[in-house]
Amino acid sequence: MKTLIEPQALNITEVAERQPSVRWALASLSLSVLLSSLGTSIANVALPTLAKAFTASFQEVQWVVLAYLLAITTLIVSVGRLGDITGRRRLLLAGILLFTLASIGCGAATTLWHLIAARAVQGLGAAIMMALTMAFVGEIVPKEKTGSAMGLLGTMSAVGTALGPSLGGVLIAGWSWRALFLINVPLGLLAFLLVRRHLLADRMRAEVARPALDHTGTLLLAVTLAAYALAMTLGRGQFGRLNITLLLAAAVGAGWFVRAEGRAASPLIQLALFRDPRMSANLAMSGLVSTVMMTTLVVGPFYLSGALGLDAAVVGMVMSVGPLVAALTGVPAGRIADRWGTRRMTLAGLFGMTGGCVIQFMLPMAVGIGGYIAGIVVITSGYALFQTANNTAVMTAIPPKHRGVISGMLNLSRNLGLITGASVMGALFAFAAGATQITLAPPADVAAGMRFTFSVATGLSLVSVALAVGSDVLTRRRLEGSR
């Protein structure tokens, strides 16, 4: 009887012999990442059209975007753990199929709430795809090539994010808003076929009892994350009583979750993993730098139009520079990380982001649009290098049985950073500009708000540098103490 080859046991020679299969496997993972990131950005451009189509307010149609993001944020860690337990390949196939069917449901929606419900289901499929793609990298490529593979996935994520608004505009103009979701159907079916054909089958562990899913921890984490995400997104920048109540609920839920995990026989998250200072620092840094990146997306359009006086078309072109740089630097960043090591490249990326933030609050008003673009290029290339090196460091340092849940944690830290950045940094920008209606603020006030916000972003980048250096020092001390 033939036995399945354990993916982690493949040596470099065996991987080389299977190279064509590895390429196709990476292609299937890349398409999965592209679809999930495209789903995040493509719907934003349709909100005005949806408001007219369903005779709804902005507050109502924004749930088309929020439902997708909330589903990903609340469930991504849980589905990563489920993949570790039940098998990642079969769960990834289920996630792609669910995403595809939900896309059909979105395209066929007859009411706004039908569309929102379908988007939530689509978000569940996207959460599975996001959580498991990085977990598969350690199984299909040798360790010394992990950075290149992570860079490729990062590139596809950036391409999906950048492509969403422009592709969405073309589809709405040529067909209707339904085409935004139906375009996922043929791509989803192709991803399903590629995964089924080219990813290794899940290893059989008949001799080992499978751990049960931690239902209590799963529910607590989902409710906690939902409360935090809603606290950060509701109110359109106004932080009222509901937001404070939700934030307090999230804090209580977090404490309850940690207590439950300490008592669970098969916890959703092994808290012992976070005793490693590097693991904890890597996740914290991921959240911080994502907050900084969201600052460029929140502040950029208002600064370019309000302070520099650019029209919408030029603003769109300038805003596309960031995703374009990320797409072009992802794969080279992975190769650099493979060659020079993840720790040095993590620091290099963080210093690059810090320098870019300094450029953003010093140069733009002095040299105009060129200064702004220079800062964005430096920030984005630094982010691409950091993200690839950081993800590689995490995914190569953990045991295979925890790859799904830790991949989910990495994606979660990124999502929480983006949500926090959109809310907190946006509020700081409006506060520093001294205007409740930022579109009516004078150019000098908008510029002052931009400088203040990027000075805060510089501070967050420096905190990330301190975490990186500090975790290295603590790790060395632990190693010396264990000798």
C-alpha positions as a printed NumPy array, in Angstrom:
array([[  0.   ,   0.   ,   0.   ],
       [  1.32 ,   3.425,  -0.923],
       [  1.721,   5.878,   1.896],
       [  1.451,   9.622,   1.624],
       [  4.757,  11.441,   1.768],
       [  4.771,  13.821,   4.675],
       [  5.285,  17.291,   3.14 ],
       [  7.601,  18.447,   5.884],
       [  9.886,  15.473,   5.249],
       [ 10.606,  16.364,   1.628],
       [ 14.279,  17.13 ,   1.131],
       [ 15.613,  19.61 ,  -1.39 ],
       [ 16.258,  16.929,  -4.016],
       [ 12.686,  15.677,  -3.814],
       [ 11.368,  19.229,  -4.016],
       [ 13.491,  19.885,  -7.085],
       [ 12.106,  16.77 ,  -8.75 ],
       [  8.595,  18.023,  -8.018],
       [  9.345,  21.594,  -9.129],
       [  6.618,  21.868, -11.832],
       [  4.061,  20.752,  -9.219],
       [  5.447,  23.293,  -6.759],
       [  5.015,  26.073,  -9.308],
       [  1.393,  25.096,  -9.923],
       [  0.787,  24.773,  -6.191],
       [  2.086,  28.311,  -5.668],
       [ -0.107,  29.454,  -8.56 ],
       [ -3.174,  27.998,  -6.826],
       [ -2.274,  29.736,  -3.557],
       [ -1.573,  33.016,  -5.371],
       [ -4.971,  32.929,  -7.068],
       [ -6.636,  32.291,  -3.697],
       [ -4.872,  35.326,  -2.2  ],
       [ -5.781,  37.441,  -5.234],
       [ -9.465,  36.546,  -4.92 ],
       [ -9.694,  37.28 ,  -1.207],
       [ -7.891,  40.649,  -1.488],
       [ -9.918,  41.577,  -4.586],
       [-13.071,  40.931,  -2.587],
       [-11.883,  43.434,   0.01 ],
       [-11.347,  46.363,  -2.36 ],
       [-13.691,  45.844,  -5.316],
       [-16.961,  46.593,  -3.507],
       [-15.947,  50.052,  -2.232],
       [-16.289,  51.642,  -5.653],
       [-19.864,  50.328,  -5.966],
       [-21.278,  51.921,  -2.789],
       [-22.83 ,  54.963,  -4.547],
       [-24.33 ,  52.687,  -7.213],
       [-25.703,  50.302,  -4.569],
       [-27.231,  53.193,  -2.636],
       [-29.193,  54.162,  -5.759],
       [-30.056,  50.594,  -6.768],
       [-31.525,  49.718,  -3.361],
       [-32.664,  53.246,  -2.384],
       [-30.539,  53.014,   0.732],
       [-28.456,  55.41 ,   2.843],
       [-24.668,  55.407,   3.004],
       [-24.813,  53.957,   6.534],
       [-26.795,  51.001,   5.183],
       [-24.756,  50.237,   2.065],
       [-21.45 ,  50.464,   3.936],
       [-22.409,  47.132,   5.506],
       [-21.677,  45.561,   2.127],
       [-18.019,  46.267,   2.928],
       [-18.219,  45.858,   6.711],
       [-19.908,  42.436,   6.575],
       [-17.027,  41.053,   4.519],
       [-14.338,  42.579,   6.746],
       [-16.065,  41.56 ,   9.984],
       [-16.428,  37.95 ,   8.84 ],
       [-12.712,  37.792,   8.01 ],
       [-11.614,  39.517,  11.213],
       [-13.769,  37.465,  13.588],
       [-13.205,  34.036,  12.051],
       [ -9.717,  33.978,  10.539],
       [ -7.955,  32.529,  13.608],
       [-10.67 ,  29.938,  14.193],
       [-10.614,  28.636,  10.63 ],
       [ -6.815,  28.496,  10.754],
       [ -7.046,  26.25 ,  13.808],
       [ -9.778,  24.18 ,  12.135],
       [ -7.415,  23.611,   9.213],
       [ -4.729,  22.356,  11.609],
       [ -7.238,  19.854,  13.024],
       [ -9.253,  18.645,  10.031],
       [ -6.756,  19.069,   7.193],
       [ -5.797,  22.247,   5.376],
       [ -6.321,  21.103,   1.788],
       [ -9.9  ,  19.953,   2.253],
       [-10.762,  23.082,   4.246],
       [ -9.15 ,  25.337,   1.631],
       [-11.204,  23.615,  -1.063],
       [-14.33 ,  24.168,   1.028],
       [-13.397,  27.824,   1.523],
       [-12.877,  28.449,  -2.195],
       [-16.171,  26.728,  -3.01 ],
       [-17.987,  28.735,  -0.322],
       [-16.454,  31.975,  -1.629],
       [-17.536,  31.118,  -5.182],
       [-21.102,  30.17 ,  -4.24 ],
       [-21.425,  33.273,  -2.067],
       [-20.256,  35.369,  -5.035],
       [-23.153,  33.935,  -7.033],
       [-25.439,  34.843,  -4.13 ],
       [-24.096,  38.411,  -4.152],
       [-24.636,  38.741,  -7.881],
       [-28.197,  37.395,  -7.622],
       [-29.189,  39.523,  -4.597],
       [-32.627,  41.161,  -4.877],
       [-32.471,  43.131,  -1.616],
       [-29.677,  44.964,   0.17 ],
       [-29.821,  42.664,   3.205],
       [-29.636,  39.615,   0.94 ],
       [-26.468,  41.119,  -0.531],
       [-25.031,  41.867,   2.938],
       [-25.722,  38.315,   4.129],
       [-24.063,  36.866,   1.027],
       [-21.071,  39.136,   1.565],
       [-20.717,  37.82 ,   5.129],
       [-20.631,  34.255,   3.791],
       [-18.154,  35.353,   1.125],
       [-16.022,  36.799,   3.939],
       [-16.022,  33.418,   5.694],
       [-14.7  ,  31.811,   2.52 ],
       [-12.082,  34.564,   2.216],
       [-11.029,  34.041,   5.854],
       [-10.342,  30.37 ,   5.116],
       [ -8.353,  31.266,   2.   ],
       [ -6.293,  33.928,   3.794],
       [ -5.576,  31.796,   6.844],
       [ -4.459,  28.675,   4.998],
       [ -2.443,  29.986,   2.044],
       [  0.55 ,  31.026,   4.181],
       [  0.291,  27.799,   6.19 ],
       [  0.765,  25.796,   2.977],
       [  4.017,  27.536,   2.04 ],
       [  6.019,  25.572,   4.616],
       [  4.74 ,  22.333,   3.101],
       [  5.453,  22.947,  -0.567],
       [  8.754,  24.86 ,  -0.679],
       [ 12.09 ,  24.288,   1.083],
       [ 12.805,  26.482,   4.071],
       [ 15.49 ,  28.519,   2.308],
       [ 12.939,  29.569,  -0.362],
       [ 10.147,  30.501,   2.035],
       [ 10.827,  34.233,   1.714],
       [ 10.406,  34.178,  -2.066],
       [  7.1  ,  32.327,  -1.73 ],
       [  5.87 ,  34.77 ,   0.922],
       [  6.901,  37.648,  -1.317],
       [  4.859,  36.179,  -4.16 ],
       [  1.772,  35.918,  -1.954],
       [  2.334,  39.486,  -0.753],
       [  2.572,  40.644,  -4.35 ],
       [ -0.725,  38.963,  -5.252],
       [ -2.402,  40.55 ,  -2.231],
       [ -1.18 ,  43.987,  -3.337],
       [ -2.283,  43.349,  -6.924],
       [ -5.752,  42.339,  -5.751],
       [ -6.067,  45.414,  -3.548],
       [ -4.852,  47.747,  -6.308],
       [ -6.9  ,  46.089,  -9.042],
       [-10.195,  46.191,  -7.137],
       [-11.232,  49.841,  -7.597],
       [-10.202,  50.105, -11.265],
       [-11.659,  46.724, -12.257],
       [-14.813,  47.531, -10.311],
       [-15.246,  50.799, -12.165],
       [-14.882,  49.07 , -15.538],
       [-17.363,  46.332, -14.627],
       [-19.968,  48.786, -13.353],
       [-19.62 ,  50.982, -16.428],
       [-19.745,  48.035, -18.867],
       [-22.341,  45.833, -17.183],
       [-23.741,  46.455, -13.688],
       [-22.802,  46.178, -10.02 ],
       [-23.667,  42.45 , -10.149],
       [-20.616,  41.865, -12.36 ],
       [-18.374,  42.889,  -9.428],
       [-19.256,  39.624,  -7.698],
       [-19.946,  37.327, -10.637],
       [-16.393,  37.912, -11.933],
       [-15.259,  35.781,  -8.982],
       [-17.116,  32.696, -10.208],
       [-14.823,  31.581, -13.073],
       [-11.732,  32.611, -11.061],
       [-13.008,  30.708,  -8.028],
       [-13.634,  27.568, -10.07 ],
       [-10.129,  27.816, -11.547],
       [ -8.617,  28.191,  -8.048],
       [-10.629,  25.176,  -6.85 ],
       [ -9.362,  22.998,  -9.708],
       [ -5.745,  24.119,  -9.221],
       [ -5.81 ,  23.44 ,  -5.476],
       [ -7.437,  20.05 ,  -5.948],
       [ -4.948,  19.054,  -8.629],
       [ -1.666,  20.439,  -7.306],
       [ -1.727,  20.713,  -3.491],
       [ -0.623,  17.68 ,  -1.519],
       [ -3.394,  15.669,   0.094],
       [ -3.812,  16.045,   3.827],
       [ -1.691,  13.645,   5.841],
       [ -3.572,  10.767,   7.403],
       [ -3.179,  10.511,  11.153],
       [ -5.299,   7.47 ,  11.921],
       [ -3.059,   6.454,  14.77 ],
       [ -3.336,   9.783,  16.548],
       [ -6.588,  11.075,  18.002],
       [ -7.487,  14.439,  16.519],
       [ -7.852,  17.27 ,  19.021],
       [-11.33 ,  18.733,  19.323],
       [-12.071,  22.287,  18.249],
       [-12.23 ,  24.67 ,  21.203],
       [-15.837,  25.826,  20.777],
       [-15.819,  28.092,  23.849],
       [-12.593,  29.813,  22.789],
       [-13.818,  30.117,  19.208],
       [-17.043,  31.819,  20.287],
       [-15.309,  34.127,  22.771],
       [-12.668,  35.2  ,  20.268],
       [-15.259,  35.819,  17.537],
       [-17.442,  37.951,  19.819],
       [-14.423,  39.861,  21.162],
       [-13.049,  40.64 ,  17.721],
       [-16.493,  41.586,  16.396],
       [-16.96 ,  44.004,  19.308],
       [-13.559,  45.614,  18.689],
       [-14.061,  45.866,  14.923],
       [-17.504,  47.422,  15.348],
       [-16.154,  49.849,  17.97 ],
       [-13.548,  51.022,  15.469],
       [-15.841,  51.243,  12.414],
       [-19.274,  52.405,  13.564],
       [-20.126,  56.08 ,  13.824],
       [-18.209,  57.326,  10.753],
       [-15.408,  58.778,  12.876],
       [-17.605,  59.819,  15.812],
       [-16.599,  57.856,  18.923],
       [-19.813,  57.813,  20.979],
       [-21.295,  55.777,  23.801],
       [-21.945,  52.747,  21.599],
       [-18.293,  52.683,  20.505],
       [-17.071,  52.94 ,  24.103],
       [-19.456,  50.177,  25.214],
       [-18.253,  47.901,  22.416],
       [-14.616,  48.651,  23.253],
       [-15.201,  47.768,  26.911],
       [-16.968,  44.577,  25.828],
       [-13.951,  43.699,  23.695],
       [-11.599,  44.253,  26.652],
       [-13.717,  42.042,  28.927],
       [-13.992,  39.429,  26.183],
       [-10.224,  39.404,  25.689],
       [ -9.623,  38.742,  29.375],
       [-12.286,  36.048,  29.439],
       [-10.787,  34.441,  26.336],
       [ -7.282,  34.285,  27.844],
       [ -8.706,  32.729,  31.017],
       [-10.684,  30.147,  29.024],
       [ -7.677,  29.231,  26.893],
       [ -5.593,  28.601,  29.997],
       [ -8.124,  26.022,  31.134],
       [ -9.03 ,  24.403,  27.795],
       [ -7.866,  20.841,  27.113],
       [ -7.36 ,  21.662,  23.427],
       [ -7.142,  25.467,  23.247],
       [ -7.816,  27.432,  20.1  ],
       [ -4.514,  29.272,  20.621],
       [ -1.596,  27.797,  22.527],
       [ -0.76 ,  30.683,  24.868],
       [  2.645,  29.121,  25.496],
       [  3.627,  30.105,  21.945],
       [  3.566,  33.739,  23.021],
       [  6.179,  33.182,  25.696],
       [  8.622,  33.42 ,  22.816],
       [  9.397,  37.162,  22.74 ],
       [ 10.02 ,  37.1  ,  19.003],
       [  6.625,  35.562,  18.252],
       [  4.805,  38.15 ,  20.35 ],
       [  6.882,  40.98 ,  18.88 ],
       [  6.306,  39.794,  15.304],
       [  2.527,  39.844,  15.748],
       [  2.588,  43.227,  17.513],
       [  4.803,  44.733,  14.805],
       [  2.487,  43.427,  12.094],
       [ -0.412,  45.296,  13.674],
       [  1.577,  48.501,  14.148],
       [  2.967,  48.71 ,  10.618],
       [ -0.475,  47.939,   9.164],
       [ -1.784,  50.903,  11.144],
       [  0.925,  53.034,   9.56 ],
       [  0.071,  51.775,   6.077],
       [ -3.621,  52.565,   6.571],
       [ -2.593,  56.107,   7.498],
       [ -1.404,  56.639,   3.92 ],
       [ -4.782,  55.485,   2.585],
       [ -6.845,  57.548,   5.036],
       [ -4.878,  60.802,   4.953],
       [ -3.617,  60.687,   1.364],
       [ -6.798,  61.52 ,  -0.599],
       [ -7.724,  64.457,   1.662],
       [ -4.199,  65.877,   1.614],
       [ -3.78 ,  65.552,  -2.144],
       [ -7.122,  67.161,  -2.927],
       [ -7.454,  69.596,  -0.002],
       [ -3.869,  70.794,   0.466],
       [ -2.319,  70.291,  -2.973],
       [ -5.522,  71.008,  -4.93 ],
       [ -5.349,  67.966,  -7.225],
       [ -8.445,  66.789,  -9.077],
       [ -9.962,  63.335,  -8.536],
       [ -8.253,  61.718, -11.54 ],
       [ -4.77 ,  62.798, -10.434],
       [ -5.507,  61.815,  -6.835],
       [ -6.448,  58.332,  -8.05 ],
       [ -3.223,  58.042, -10.034],
       [ -1.081,  59.132,  -7.083],
       [ -2.908,  56.789,  -4.69 ],
       [ -2.201,  53.868,  -7.03 ],
       [  1.573,  54.375,  -6.558],
       [  1.571,  52.597,  -3.194],
       [ -0.09 ,  49.331,  -4.322],
       [  2.019,  49.391,  -7.492],
       [  5.254,  49.654,  -5.484],
       [  4.065,  46.844,  -3.193],
       [  3.304,  44.639,  -6.198],
       [  6.723,  45.28 ,  -7.756],
       [  8.76 ,  44.855,  -4.564],
       [  7.063,  41.793,  -3.031],
       [  8.991,  39.05 ,  -4.832],
       [ 12.397,  40.852,  -4.719],
       [ 11.819,  41.457,  -0.999],
       [ 11.3  ,  37.732,  -0.521],
       [ 14.518,  36.882,  -2.329],
       [ 16.436,  39.43 ,  -0.259],
       [ 14.999,  37.945,   2.944],
       [ 16.055,  34.455,   1.838],
       [ 19.593,  35.657,   1.118],
       [ 20.285,  38.049,   3.992],
       [ 18.083,  36.657,   6.757],
       [ 14.709,  37.69 ,   8.108],
       [ 15.825,  39.575,  11.229],
       [ 18.074,  42.025,   9.389],
       [ 15.469,  42.521,   6.662],
       [ 12.733,  43.077,   9.236],
       [ 14.767,  45.909,  10.742],
       [ 15.638,  47.283,   7.308],
       [ 11.946,  47.388,   6.401],
       [ 11.033,  49.116,   9.669],
       [ 13.776,  51.731,   9.268],
       [ 12.564,  52.29 ,   5.705],
       [  9.002,  52.875,   6.905],
       [ 10.238,  55.24 ,   9.602],
       [ 12.239,  57.226,   7.06 ],
       [  9.243,  57.368,   4.726],
       [  7.038,  58.749,   7.511],
       [  9.637,  61.431,   8.241],
       [  9.633,  62.374,   4.554],
       [  5.835,  62.62 ,   4.623],
       [  5.665,  65.205,   7.398],
       [  8.661,  67.203,   6.145],
       [  8.777,  67.283,   2.335],
       [  5.338,  67.446,   0.662],
       [  4.482,  71.052,   1.475],
       [  8.002,  72.105,   0.487],
       [  8.266,  70.274,  -2.856],
       [  4.648,  69.372,  -3.627],
       [  3.427,  66.15 ,  -5.152],
       [  6.953,  64.834,  -5.764],
       [  7.683,  64.879,  -2.037],
       [  4.469,  63.02 ,  -1.286],
       [  5.186,  60.322,  -3.859],
       [  8.768,  59.943,  -2.57 ],
       [  7.476,  59.303,   0.943],
       [  4.884,  56.78 ,  -0.266],
       [  7.485,  54.873,  -2.297],
       [  9.827,  54.608,   0.7  ],
       [  7.036,  53.622,   3.115],
       [  5.529,  51.018,   0.797],
       [  8.803,  49.39 ,  -0.214],
       [  9.799,  49.252,   3.471],
       [  6.425,  47.697,   4.301],
       [  6.818,  45.072,   1.572],
       [ 10.258,  44.127,   2.885],
       [  9.063,  44.031,   6.502],
       [  5.908,  42.065,   5.794],
       [  7.686,  39.408,   3.743],
       [ 10.55 ,  39.023,   6.235],
       [  8.224,  39.052,   9.247],
       [  5.822,  36.46 ,   7.802],
       [  8.747,  34.265,   6.771],
       [ 10.306,  34.467,  10.237],
       [  7.054,  33.461,  11.918],
       [  6.025,  30.662,   9.572],
       [  9.455,  28.992,   9.556],
       [  9.838,  29.104,  13.342],
       [  6.658,  27.318,  14.426],
       [  5.794,  23.601,  14.459],
       [  3.801,  22.408,  11.418],
       [  0.774,  21.531,  13.564],
       [  0.346,  25.209,  14.522],
       [  0.842,  26.773,  11.073],
       [ -2.842,  27.267,  10.368],
       [ -3.69 ,  29.112,  13.576],
       [ -0.51 ,  31.25 ,  13.518],
       [ -1.119,  32.136,   9.869],
       [ -4.573,  33.236,  10.978],
       [ -3.013,  35.29 ,  13.786],
       [ -0.697,  37.047,  11.342],
       [ -3.611,  37.952,   9.092],
       [ -5.659,  38.983,  12.115],
       [ -2.938,  41.336,  13.408],
       [ -2.779,  42.9  ,   9.953],
       [ -6.564,  43.33 ,   9.754],
       [ -6.774,  44.808,  13.244],
       [ -4.012,  47.24 ,  12.319],
       [ -5.905,  48.317,   9.204],
       [ -9.162,  48.748,  11.132],
       [ -7.425,  50.674,  13.913],
       [ -5.561,  52.83 ,  11.425],
       [ -8.739,  53.726,   9.545],
       [-10.495,  54.79 ,  12.754],
       [ -7.842,  56.146,  15.117],
       [ -5.467,  57.724,  12.601],
       [ -8.389,  59.176,  10.686],
       [ -9.712,  60.737,  13.907],
       [ -6.259,  62.115,  14.74 ],
       [ -6.022,  63.654,  11.273],
       [ -9.407,  65.379,  11.632],
       [ -8.536,  66.549,  15.169],
       [ -5.17 ,  67.986,  14.122],
       [ -6.771,  69.736,  11.15 ],
       [ -9.28 ,  71.313,  13.542],
       [-12.28 ,  70.475,  11.374],
       [-15.32 ,  68.249,  11.805],
       [-15.859,  68.417,   8.033],
       [-12.376,  67.792,   6.675],
       [-13.468,  68.52 ,   3.086],
       [-14.206,  72.127,   4.116],
       [-10.922,  72.709,   5.983],
       [ -8.443,  75.281,   4.576],
       [ -5.356,  73.829,   2.804],
       [ -2.997,  74.94 ,   5.602],
       [ -5.106,  73.107,   8.202],
       [ -5.201,  69.951,   6.095],
       [ -1.415,  70.103,   5.748],
       [ -1.043,  70.574,   9.518],
       [ -3.268,  67.546,  10.102],
       [ -1.162,  65.492,   7.711],
       [  2.087,  66.471,   9.409],
       [  0.734,  65.614,  12.852],
       [ -0.694,  62.262,  11.737],
       [  2.547,  61.184,  10.108],
       [  4.523,  62.268,  13.147],
       [  2.378,  59.815,  15.129],
       [  2.974,  57.209,  12.415],
       [  6.716,  57.818,  12.801],
       [  6.358,  57.102,  16.509],
       [  4.525,  53.829,  15.793],
       [  7.307,  52.794,  13.409],
       [  9.924,  53.542,  16.061],
       [  7.966,  51.464,  18.584],
       [  8.105,  48.608,  16.058],
       [ 11.881,  49.026,  15.769],
       [ 12.153,  48.912,  19.569],
       [ 10.059,  45.723,  19.657],
       [ 12.273,  44.087,  17.031],
       [ 15.504,  44.978,  18.857],
       [ 14.076,  44.162,  22.275],
       [ 12.787,  40.744,  21.218],
       [ 16.229,  39.868,  19.855],
       [ 17.863,  40.86 ,  23.145],
       [ 15.349,  38.864,  25.218],
       [ 15.748,  35.829,  22.961],
       [ 19.53 ,  35.893,  23.299],
       [ 19.254,  36.164,  27.081],
       [ 16.876,  33.205,  27.207],
       [ 19.222,  31.116,  25.096],
       [ 22.219,  32.049,  27.262],
       [ 20.245,  31.278,  30.42 ],
       [ 19.248,  27.819,  29.17 ],
       [ 22.869,  26.785,  28.572]])
